[in-house]
Amino acid sequence: MTENSDRKELERRLEQAKRAAALGNDPVTTERLQKLVKELEEQLRLSEEDHLASGRHDPAMWPLPDPVSRRNREKCSGFTSAAAARS
């Protein structure tokens, strides 16, 4: 599999896990899905770092995403911090 298709697969799995976690299933399932989301985000981040370190970075083929904001991360995870609740 190519690097681009690996990245697409990670992104697809990440979005799928985020959607499933947002459904508000039972607490155990939600916790496991949140853990999966964190693992997939880490895999994607490491994949991007490896690619950049390889010196073969082509921005048109491998654009770097905007950093996930705390508010978006909380929205996806269903967790709301006190700071987010105030805003």
Beta strands, then each sheet from edge to edge (+ up, - down):
end
